[in-house]
Amino acid sequence: MSSGTEFGAEEAGPAPNVLIVEDDEALAEEMALTLSDYGMRPTTAATWEAAIAAVEASAPDLVVLDQRLGRVDTLPRIGTLRALTDAPVLILTGNRAETDRIVALEIGADDFLLKPISGRELVARIRAHLRRVQQTRQPEKEREKEPDQPQPGNWTLLTVERELRRGDGSVVPLTGAEFDLLAVLAEAPGHPVDRETLTKRVLRRPWRPDDRALDNLVMHLRRKLGPGGERAITAIRSQGYVFTGFPRG
């Protein structure tokens, strides 16, 4: 992987924190050096457990995730990662099977990078996703600056397009897991859905009493719903969560 020197620097701003999850030590170091050359702050993790710990500790702006970490296939675990962060997740793999790419994108990955990948392409892909996140968050910051401006009601949950639209037509940027969670809860508004059901349908694995992934996912979804998000999705002790309706503008 060669970085090259003619590839321009990104616009000024805080250096993005990029987590590289790769068990090939030499490749991980090479990618980290390349990202450092282009003004990013890379951190590395070589195992799935280390990756989860790094996400919880440093809240990365983007994650580059190898599909294979030893014997671990990370694709079925993207839901767990998505419950902890809404940062873009770029899957790095030598597997050219179309099925895996489709599955990864459907369950929450944002991009698929095929090995070997040049330093220039890696940087370009990362920058493109970071710009998209920045453009999405900018309107949210503008709304925060104008808390007294009324927002129209009539939210729309589009199951085919997998989009949530506010009354003013703007799209709420949801991850795949966040959309699935909202869709499941919205199937039966006013009726609690237990954690076991939610974990199986949204994260596609059994629920455990010490499992906080679902609760973290609810927290992120409430934040994205904005003021009133806490009331929109309510925790019912010893039962689960209930959807009571979208916040009123």
N, C-alpha and C positions, 0 to 999 in steps of 0.2 A: 504494500500500500504506500504509494508516494503522494505527498501532499502538494508539491509544486509551490512555486513562489508567485506565479502570475495571477492566482485566484484572489480577487479583491477581498479586503476586509469588510466585515459586516458593519452596518451603521452603528454609531455610538450608542451606548446603553450598558446596563449591568451585564456582566459576563454570565451567560446562561450556564446553569448547573446541569451537566449531562451525565447520567449514570450508564456505564457500559457493563453489561452483564455477559461475561465471556469467560469460559474455562480454559481457553488457550492463552496462556500467560503472555506469550510473545505477541500474539495478535491484539490482545487487550492493551498491552503497552504501546504498540504501534498506533492503534486508534486513539489512545489517550494523548500521545505526543502530537498527532495530527490536529486534534481538536484544540489542544493548547496553543498550537501555532496560529490558529485562527480565532484566538481570543475567547475560547470557552473554558469552563472549569470542569474537567472530567474527573469522575471518580469511578472506580472499578469494583466489581464483585465477581467471584468465580463460582459461586453456588447459588441455588435458589434461596436458601435460608439467608445468605449474606445479602442477596438482592432485596428481599423483603425488609430486612433490618435497615439497609441503606435508604430505602424509600421512606420508611417511618422516621428515620433520623434526619435526613437532609432535604426531603421534599424536592426532588429533582424537577427541572423544567422539561426534561425529555428523557426517555429510557430507550437505549439500544439493547435489545434482548436476544441472545442467541437461542435458537429453537432447541438446541440440545445442550444440556449441561450434564456431561457424563451420561448416565442412564436416564436422566430426567428429561421428558418431553415437556417443554414449557407451554405449549399451546393450550392444553386443557386447564392450565393454571392462570391464564390471562384474566379470568373473572376475579380471582383473588387479588391480583395486582390492581385491576381496575377499581376494586372496592377501596383501595388505599390512595389512589392518585388519579387525577384526570389529565395528567401530563401525557403528551403523545407517546405511544409505544411503537417502536420500529423493530420488527422481527428480522434478525440476521440469520440466514440459513444457507446451506448448500443444497437443500432439497428443492427441486424444481417442479414438484407435483402441484398441479393447479388446485387440487382438492384442499391441500393444506393451506394454500394462500387464501382461498375463499373462506374456509372455516376460521382462520385467524382474523380476517377482516370482519366477519360477522359477529364474533364474540368479543370484539373490543380493540383489536390491534389497529393501528393507523396506517401502517405501511409495511411492505415486505421487501427486504434487501437481500439480493442473491450474492453469495460468495463466489469468487473473490470480488470485492468492491474497492474501487479506487478511493483514495483520500478525498479527492475533489468531489466525487459523487456523494460520498458520505456527508461531507460538510454541506453540500448543496441541499441534500434531502433534509438534513437537520434544520438548516436555516429556513427552508420552505415551511416546515411544520411549525417552527417557532413564530414565524411571521403570521401564519394563519391563526395561531392561538392569540397573538397580540391584537390582531384585527377583530377577533371575536370578543375579547375582553374590553376593548376600548369603549364600545357603547355601554357596557355595564358600568364602567367607571363614570361615564357621563351621567348615567341615571342616578348614581350614588351622589353626585354633586348637586342634583336637583330633586331632593326628597319630597318637596311639596308639589311637584308637577304630577297631576293625576294620570294614572295609567288605565286604559280601557280594560274591561273584563273580557269574558268570553274566550278563555283559553281553548286551544284545539290540540288534541293528541292524535296525530296521524300515524296509524299503525303500519300502513304500507310503506310510506316514505320514512318511517321511523324518526319522526320529528315532533317536537313540542313547540307550538307557536303561541305567543302571547296575543292578547286582543289587538295589539297594534300591528300584528303580522310578523314581528321579529321572531327569530328562531332561538330557543334556549339551547345552548351548546351542551348536549348530554352525551356521556359515553354510552357504549352499548349496554353495559351492565346497569347504568342509571336509567336508561330508557326501559329496559326489561323490567326493572323493579317497579317503576311507575305504572307501566302497562298492567302488570299483575295486580297491583293494589287497586288500580282504577277499574278492574273488572267487576269488583264488588264494593263500591263506595259505601262507607258506613259499617262495613263488616270486617272484623279483624282477620288478618291472614297470619298464621303461625310462622315462626322462624324456620322450622323444618321445611315447610312448603316453599317459602321464599328462597331459601338457600339452594334447594334442589332446582327450582325453576330458573333462578337468576344466575347463580354461581355454578350450577350444574355439579354439585357434590353434596354429600350429607352434611347436616348441621351438627356441630359439637357444642357442648355447654360453654367451652372456653373460646369459642370462635367469635371474634369481634369484627370480622370482615363485613357482615351484613349491617351491623350498627354503623360502621364507618361509611358504608355506601349510603345509608339513609341520611347521615349527617351532610355528606357532599350534595345529595339531591335537594335537601331542604335549603341549603345555601343558594343553590342555583334557582330555586323557585322565588327567592327574594323575600322581602318582608311578608310575614305570614306563613313562611315555609314550615315553621315549627308546628303550626296549627293544622296545616294541610296534611301532614303525615304524623300521626300521633302514636306514641308507644302505649300499648296496653299491657300492663304488668302480667307476667306469666302466660301471656297469649302471643303477642307479636306486634304488628303494626296495622293501623287502619288509615285509609285515605278518606278524608272528610270533605274534599273539594279544593279546587285551586284558590289561591289567595285572591282577594278582591283588590282591584286597582284603585 
